[in-house]
Amino acid sequence: MQEHRIRPIGHVRSPLKSVENAPPQGDEGAPDAWIELREDVLPGIDGIAPGQELIVLTFFHKARRDVLEVHPRGDATRPLSGVFATRSPDRPNPIGLHRVRVIEIAPGRIKVRPLEAIDGTPVVDIKPALGAVEDR
């Protein structure tokens, strides 16, 4: 099978410094965070504005890649489930998916909330969150 390389467009700057301190999902108490972008990709954020909802794709660089089954939400009382049926960060390709709201735009970075990714997490893409078809 052919391999593909993804080059991060930036990194997360967050008060969350370890995986153990990060909530499972953004809406479970995640803080505001900055997305710091590479200079060569800055034209790509033209048109993003405070208040807008985005989908941020990250690469969970601290996640295990050899895990195929987990107890959902780390609860050992729940039966094992395949990682593709869960939001576990441990998986063959540990891509994080985060729905956030833009709080502020500053030179070279975007402040968003809530973001459960830890400080230093690579950001691989940013996309606008889509609403209803008639609103696009």
Secondary structure as the mmCIF struct_conf table of DSSP 4:
data_model
#
loop_
_struct_conf.conf_type_id
_struct_conf.id
_struct_conf.beg_label_comp_id
_struct_conf.beg_label_asym_id
_struct_conf.beg_label_seq_id
_struct_conf.end_label_comp_id
_struct_conf.end_label_asym_id
_struct_conf.end_label_seq_id
BEND BEND1 ILE A 9 ILE A 9
STRN STRN1 GLY A 10 ARG A 13
BEND BEND2 PRO A 15 PRO A 15
BEND BEND3 SER A 18 SER A 18
HELX_RH_3T_P HELX_RH_3T_P1 VAL A 19 ASN A 21
BEND BEND4 ALA A 22 ALA A 22
BEND BEND5 PRO A 24 GLN A 25
HELX_RH_3T_P HELX_RH_3T_P2 GLY A 26 GLU A 28
TURN_TY1_P TURN_TY1_P1 GLY A 29 GLY A 29
STRN STRN2 ALA A 33 LEU A 37
HELX_RH_3T_P HELX_RH_3T_P3 GLU A 39 ILE A 45
TURN_TY1_P TURN_TY1_P2 ASP A 46 GLY A 47
TURN_TY1_P TURN_TY1_P3 PRO A 50 GLY A 51
STRN STRN3 GLU A 53 PHE A 59
TURN_TY1_P TURN_TY1_P4 HIS A 61 LYS A 62
BEND BEND6 ALA A 63 ALA A 63
BEND BEND7 ARG A 65 ASP A 66
STRN STRN4 GLU A 69 VAL A 70
HELX_RH_3T_P HELX_RH_3T_P4 PRO A 72 GLY A 74
TURN_TY1_P TURN_TY1_P5 ALA A 76 THR A 77
BEND BEND8 ARG A 78 ARG A 78
HELX_LH_PP_P HELX_LH_PP_P1 PRO A 79 LEU A 80
STRN STRN5 SER A 81 GLY A 82
HELX_RH_3T_P HELX_RH_3T_P5 VAL A 83 ALA A 85
BEND BEND9 THR A 86 THR A 86
BEND BEND10 PRO A 89 PRO A 89
BEND BEND11 ARG A 91 ASN A 93
STRN STRN6 ILE A 95 ALA A 106
TURN_TY1_P TURN_TY1_P6 PRO A 107 GLY A 108
STRN STRN7 ARG A 109 ARG A 113
HELX_LH_PP_P HELX_LH_PP_P2 ALA A 117 ILE A 118
TURN_TY1_P TURN_TY1_P7 ASP A 119 GLY A 120
HELX_LH_PP_P HELX_LH_PP_P3 THR A 121 THR A 121
STRN STRN8 PRO A 122 PRO A 128
HELX_LH_PP_P HELX_LH_PP_P4 ALA A 129 LEU A 130
HELX_RH_3T_P HELX_RH_3T_P6 VAL A 133 ASP A 135
#
